[in-house]
Structures are given as C-alpha cells and as structure tokens.
C-alpha cells in the first residue's frame, strides 16, 4: 500500500466504520473563487439535509460528515483517484458527484 499523506487523508475514525455513509465528490469554489473539490462521507441520516444545504449560499461540509480528501483544481487527478480508491475503496463508479452553486 502506498504511503498516504496525513494532511490530506486523515485516519478513518471508528465512527466512520460504524455508520452508513454516502460518499460524494463535491466540486465548487472557495470563498476567494478558486476551484476546489473534496471527497465527503455524508452521514446517511443527514442526506436530505445535505442536499438542501447544497442550494444555499453557505455550505460547510463538516456539518454533514467527514471530509476524506480535499484539494484545489477542477477535479481529482488520476493519481488522486487511484489513491482514494486504494485507501478508502471509493471509485468514481460508486460515488455521487455534486456541484456547489
């Protein structure tokens, strides 16, 4: 297994393994207008609330689950995609993708 930078890939907490989550790749911009994206594990019981929050002016991902990886740019590179798959078992085929307004 490849070494994973702790800064961008925090250890999976025990609660993440106990609760059902929906995995999402979110694309958007930060407060300065710079393109960014992040992988998010949304708590299943908060899924509807998460979808409503996507339509608001202020969205804080940490309110809905765990940020698994985040970076600037229009989307994950092939290297990031393969590392996320290796580390978390998440592929672009088994993840929801959303765009922030």
GUMAR-63860 format. One record per atom (N, C-alpha, C): residue in three letters; atom name; x negated, y negated, z negated. Coordinates in Angstrom, 2 decimals. Atoms other than C-alpha are relative to their C-alpha. Layout:
N
     r    a         u         v         w
   ALA   CA         X         Y         Z
...
//
This chain:
101
     r    a         u         v         w
   UNK    N     -0.84      1.18      0.00
   UNK   CA      0.00      0.00      0.00
   UNK    C     -0.89     -1.24      0.00
   UNK    N      0.77      1.23     -0.10
   UNK   CA     -1.26     -3.45      0.86
   UNK    C      0.10     -0.80     -1.29
   UNK    N     -0.05      0.92      1.13
   UNK   CA     -2.14     -5.94     -1.84
   UNK    C      0.99     -1.11      0.31
   UNK    N     -1.04      1.00     -0.22
   UNK   CA      0.76     -8.36     -2.26
   UNK    C     -0.30     -1.20     -0.88
   UNK    N      0.30      1.19      0.80
   UNK   CA      0.09    -11.96     -3.36
   UNK    C      1.10     -0.25     -1.04
   UNK    N     -0.97      0.19      1.07
   UNK   CA      1.78    -12.52     -6.73
   UNK    C      0.74     -1.32      0.13
   UNK    N     -0.63      1.31     -0.16
   UNK   CA      2.52    -16.15     -5.87
   UNK    C      1.29      0.09      0.82
   UNK    N     -1.15     -0.06     -0.90
   UNK   CA      4.95    -15.19     -3.12
   UNK    C      0.85      1.24     -0.22
   UNK    N     -0.75     -1.23      0.24
   UNK   CA      6.02    -11.68     -4.18
   UNK    C     -0.05      0.34     -1.49
   UNK    N      0.00     -0.32      1.43
   UNK   CA      6.91    -11.59     -7.87
   UNK    C      0.35      1.47     -0.20
   UNK    N     -0.35     -1.39      0.30
   UNK   CA      7.20     -8.18     -9.51
   UNK    C      1.53      0.13     -0.04
   UNK    N     -1.44     -0.25      0.07
   UNK   CA     10.65     -6.68     -9.18
   UNK    C      0.35      0.21     -1.47
   UNK    N     -0.40     -0.12      1.39
   UNK   CA     12.30     -7.16    -12.55
   UNK    C      0.94      1.17     -0.17
   UNK    N     -0.84     -1.15      0.28
   UNK   CA     14.15     -4.31    -14.22
   UNK    C      1.47     -0.28      0.36
   UNK    N     -1.40      0.31     -0.31
   UNK   CA     17.50     -6.12    -13.80
   UNK    C      0.28      0.12      1.49
   UNK    N     -0.19     -0.12     -1.45
   UNK   CA     16.98     -6.15    -10.02
   UNK    C      0.25      1.46      0.37
   UNK    N     -0.18     -1.42     -0.29
   UNK   CA     16.82     -2.36    -10.12
   UNK    C      1.31      0.53     -0.56
   UNK    N     -1.22     -0.47      0.64
   UNK   CA     19.94     -2.05    -12.31
   UNK    C      1.27     -0.51      0.65
   UNK    N     -1.19      0.62     -0.57
   UNK   CA     22.36     -4.37    -10.50
   UNK    C      0.04      0.18      1.51
   UNK    N     -0.08     -0.01     -1.46
   UNK   CA     23.69     -4.08     -6.99
   UNK    C     -0.19     -1.42      0.55
   UNK    N      0.31      1.28     -0.62
   UNK   CA     22.37     -6.87     -4.82
   UNK    C      0.28      0.06      1.50
   UNK    N     -0.08      0.16     -1.45
   UNK   CA     22.99     -8.14     -1.31
   UNK    C     -1.26     -0.77      0.40
   UNK    N      1.23      0.65     -0.42
   UNK   CA     19.74     -9.04      0.44
   UNK    C      0.28     -0.91      1.18
   UNK    N     -0.30      1.04     -0.98
   UNK   CA     19.79    -12.23      2.50
   UNK    C     -1.29     -0.69      0.42
   UNK    N      1.07      0.84     -0.52
   UNK   CA     17.33    -14.06      4.73
   UNK    C      0.64     -1.35      0.29
   UNK    N     -0.60      1.32     -0.11
   UNK   CA     18.16    -17.76      4.40
   UNK    C     -0.96     -0.93      0.73
   UNK    N      0.77      1.00     -0.74
   UNK   CA     16.94    -20.39      6.87
   UNK    C      0.57     -1.37     -0.34
   UNK    N     -0.47      1.34      0.27
   UNK   CA     17.12    -24.10      6.13
   UNK    C     -1.14     -0.99     -0.01
   UNK    N      1.01      1.04      0.14
   UNK   CA     15.19    -27.25      5.31
   UNK    C     -0.11     -0.38     -1.47
   UNK    N      0.17      0.49      1.36
   UNK   CA     13.71    -28.53      2.08
   UNK    C      0.48     -1.46     -0.07
   UNK    N     -0.49      1.37      0.20
   UNK   CA     14.55    -31.98      0.65
   UNK    C     -0.68     -1.00      0.94
   UNK    N      0.73      0.88     -0.90
   UNK   CA     11.91    -33.55      2.94
   UNK    C      0.31      0.28      1.47
   UNK    N     -0.36     -0.32     -1.38
   UNK   CA     13.45    -31.99      6.06
   UNK    C     -0.90      1.00      0.68
   UNK    N      0.92     -0.98     -0.58
   UNK   CA     10.73    -29.37      6.57
   UNK    C      0.68      1.37      0.06
   UNK    N     -0.59     -1.33     -0.17
   UNK   CA     11.89    -25.99      7.96
   UNK    C     -0.60      0.97     -1.01
   UNK    N      0.44     -1.01      0.95
   UNK   CA     11.72    -23.18      5.42
   UNK    C      0.96      1.17      0.05
   UNK    N     -0.85     -1.18      0.08
   UNK   CA     13.12    -19.73      4.79
   UNK    C     -0.34      0.75     -1.27
   UNK    N      0.28     -0.85      1.15
   UNK   CA     13.43    -17.29      1.94
   UNK    C      0.87      1.25      0.02
   UNK    N     -0.74     -1.24      0.22
   UNK   CA     14.48    -13.75      1.18
   UNK    C      0.59     -0.10     -1.40
   UNK    N     -0.70      0.15      1.26
   UNK   CA     17.05    -13.69     -1.60
   UNK    C      0.79      1.28     -0.31
   UNK    N     -0.83     -1.10      0.47
   UNK   CA     18.58    -10.84     -3.62
   UNK    C      1.16     -0.63     -0.76
   UNK    N     -1.18      0.62      0.58
   UNK   CA     22.10    -12.13     -4.35
   UNK    C      0.75      1.04     -0.82
   UNK    N     -0.79     -0.90      0.83
   UNK   CA     23.98    -10.53     -7.23
   UNK    C      1.35      0.23      0.69
   UNK    N     -1.21     -0.35     -0.74
   UNK   CA     26.90     -8.70     -5.65
   UNK    C      1.24     -0.69     -0.55
   UNK    N     -1.19      0.64      0.58
   UNK   CA     29.44    -10.13     -8.09
   UNK    C      0.05     -1.50      0.26
   UNK    N      0.04      1.44     -0.30
   UNK   CA     28.36    -13.64     -7.04
   UNK    C      0.00     -0.27      1.50
   UNK    N      0.08      0.13     -1.45
   UNK   CA     28.52    -13.01     -3.28
   UNK    C      0.95     -1.05      0.54
   UNK    N     -0.97      0.98     -0.50
   UNK   CA     31.71    -15.03     -2.67
   UNK    C     -0.40     -1.42     -0.41
   UNK    N      0.47      1.30      0.48
   UNK   CA     30.39    -17.90     -4.79
   UNK    C     -1.21     -0.48      0.81
   UNK    N      1.18      0.30     -0.81
   UNK   CA     27.10    -17.74     -2.86
   UNK    C      0.43     -0.53      1.37
   UNK    N     -0.45      0.43     -1.33
   UNK   CA     28.92    -18.02      0.50
   UNK    C      0.63     -1.39     -0.05
   UNK    N     -0.58      1.35      0.13
   UNK   CA     30.90    -21.06     -0.73
   UNK    C     -1.09     -1.04     -0.21
   UNK    N      1.09      0.95      0.29
   UNK   CA     27.71    -22.71     -2.01
   UNK    C     -0.79     -0.35      1.25
   UNK    N      0.74      0.26     -1.23
   UNK   CA     26.14    -22.44      1.44
   UNK    C      0.55     -1.21      0.75
   UNK    N     -0.63      1.11     -0.72
   UNK   CA     28.57    -25.11      2.67
   UNK    C     -0.14     -1.33     -0.73
   UNK    N      0.14      1.24      0.78
   UNK   CA     27.64    -27.68      0.00
   UNK    C     -1.29     -0.72      0.37
   UNK    N      1.21      0.80     -0.27
   UNK   CA     25.04    -30.44      0.16
   UNK    C     -1.19      0.44     -0.83
   UNK    N      1.09     -0.43      0.86
   UNK   CA     23.01    -28.96     -2.68
   UNK    C      0.12      1.50     -0.23
   UNK    N      0.01     -1.45      0.16
   UNK   CA     22.06    -25.29     -2.80
   UNK    C     -1.25      0.40     -0.75
   UNK    N      1.14     -0.50      0.78
   UNK   CA     19.84    -23.74     -5.47
   UNK    C      0.08      1.52     -0.03
   UNK    N     -0.03     -1.45     -0.16
   UNK   CA     19.09    -20.14     -4.58
   UNK    C     -0.11      0.73     -1.33
   UNK    N      0.22     -0.68      1.28
   UNK   CA     18.01    -19.28     -8.12
   UNK    C      1.29      0.16     -0.80
   UNK    N     -1.28     -0.14      0.70
   UNK   CA     21.63    -19.72     -9.25
   UNK    C      0.73      1.28      0.38
   UNK    N     -0.74     -1.14     -0.52
   UNK   CA     22.65    -16.61     -7.32
   UNK    C     -0.75      1.31     -0.03
   UNK    N      0.77     -1.24      0.03
   UNK   CA     19.88    -14.07     -7.73
   UNK    C     -1.49     -0.29     -0.07
   UNK    N      1.46      0.08      0.04
   UNK   CA     16.17    -13.59     -7.21
   UNK    C     -0.57     -0.35      1.37
   UNK    N      0.73      0.32     -1.22
   UNK   CA     14.00    -15.27     -4.58
   UNK    C     -1.16      1.00      0.07
   UNK    N      1.02     -1.03     -0.16
   UNK   CA     11.81    -12.43     -3.30
   UNK    C     -1.21     -0.50      0.77
   UNK    N      1.09      0.57     -0.80
   UNK   CA      9.72    -14.42     -0.84
   UNK    C      0.50     -1.30      0.59
   UNK    N     -0.36      1.27     -0.65
   UNK   CA      9.71    -17.99      0.45
   UNK    C     -1.23     -0.58      0.67
   UNK    N      1.10      0.63     -0.71
   UNK   CA      7.63    -19.94      2.91
   UNK    C      0.58     -1.08      0.92
   UNK    N     -0.39      1.02     -0.95
   UNK   CA      7.72    -22.86      5.31
   UNK    C     -0.14      0.54      1.41
   UNK    N      0.00     -0.41     -1.40
   UNK   CA      8.44    -22.41      9.00
   UNK    C      1.40      0.38      0.43
   UNK    N     -1.32     -0.30     -0.53
   UNK   CA     11.30    -21.39     11.23
   UNK    C      0.48      1.41     -0.34
   UNK    N     -0.38     -1.36      0.37
   UNK   CA     11.27    -17.77     10.08
   UNK    C     -1.22      0.84     -0.30
   UNK    N      1.13     -0.84      0.37
   UNK   CA      9.13    -14.90      8.89
   UNK    C     -0.78      0.50      1.20
   UNK    N      0.86     -0.57     -1.03
   UNK   CA      6.19    -13.76     10.95
   UNK    C      0.15      1.52     -0.04
   UNK    N     -0.02     -1.46     -0.03
   UNK   CA      5.80    -10.13     11.93
   UNK    C     -0.73      0.58     -1.22
   UNK    N      0.75     -0.44      1.17
   UNK   CA      3.24     -9.77      9.12
   UNK    C      0.85     -0.10     -1.26
   UNK    N     -0.87      0.18      1.17
   UNK   CA      5.66    -11.17      6.53
   UNK    C      1.12      1.04      0.03
   UNK    N     -1.09     -0.96     -0.13
   UNK   CA      8.49     -8.98      7.84
   UNK    C     -0.45      1.40     -0.39
   UNK    N      0.48     -1.35      0.32
   UNK   CA      6.40     -5.82      7.60
   UNK    C     -0.41      0.11     -1.47
   UNK    N      0.37     -0.03      1.41
   UNK   CA      5.08     -6.75      4.14
   UNK    C      1.23      0.06     -0.89
   UNK    N     -1.25     -0.04      0.76
   UNK   CA      8.61     -7.41      2.83
   UNK    C      0.62      1.40      0.10
   UNK    N     -0.53     -1.35     -0.17
   UNK   CA      9.71     -4.08      4.27
   UNK    C     -0.77      1.00     -0.86
   UNK    N      0.84     -0.92      0.77
   UNK   CA      6.79     -2.27      2.66
   UNK    C      0.20     -0.18     -1.50
   UNK    N     -0.06      0.29      1.43
   UNK   CA      7.13     -3.97     -0.72
   UNK    C      1.40      0.20     -0.58
   UNK    N     -1.36     -0.04      0.52
   UNK   CA     10.93     -4.16     -1.08
   UNK    C      0.91      0.99      0.72
   UNK    N     -0.85     -0.89     -0.76
   UNK   CA     12.28     -1.75      1.55
   UNK    C      1.08     -0.73      0.77
   UNK    N     -0.98      0.82     -0.71
   UNK   CA     14.15     -4.60      3.25
   UNK    C     -0.47     -0.19      1.44
   UNK    N      0.31      0.24     -1.40
   UNK   CA     14.26     -4.74      7.03
   UNK    C      1.00     -1.01      0.56
   UNK    N     -0.92      0.94     -0.63
   UNK   CA     15.89     -7.23      9.37
   UNK    C      1.29      0.70      0.43
   UNK    N     -1.20     -0.76     -0.35
   UNK   CA     18.38     -4.43     10.18
   UNK    C      0.94      0.18     -1.19
   UNK    N     -0.86     -0.23      1.16
   UNK   CA     19.67     -4.12      6.60
   UNK    C      0.10     -1.23     -0.91
   UNK    N     -0.04      1.25      0.76
   UNK   CA     19.78     -7.76      5.56
   UNK    C      0.95     -0.96      0.71
   UNK    N     -0.84      1.05     -0.55
   UNK   CA     22.28    -10.58      6.03
   UNK    C     -0.88     -1.20      0.30
   UNK    N      0.75      1.21     -0.32
   UNK   CA     20.97    -13.76      7.67
   UNK    C      0.97     -1.18      0.00
   UNK    N     -0.86      1.20      0.06
   UNK   CA     22.41    -17.22      6.93
   UNK    C     -0.83     -1.23      0.28
   UNK    N      0.62      1.30     -0.28
   UNK   CA     21.64    -20.77      7.95
   UNK    C      0.62     -1.03     -0.93
   UNK    N     -0.52      1.08      0.84
   UNK   CA     21.94    -23.61      5.45
   UNK    C      0.40     -1.17      0.89
   UNK    N     -0.42      1.16     -0.81
   UNK   CA     23.80    -26.68      6.72
   UNK    C     -1.06     -1.08      0.04
//
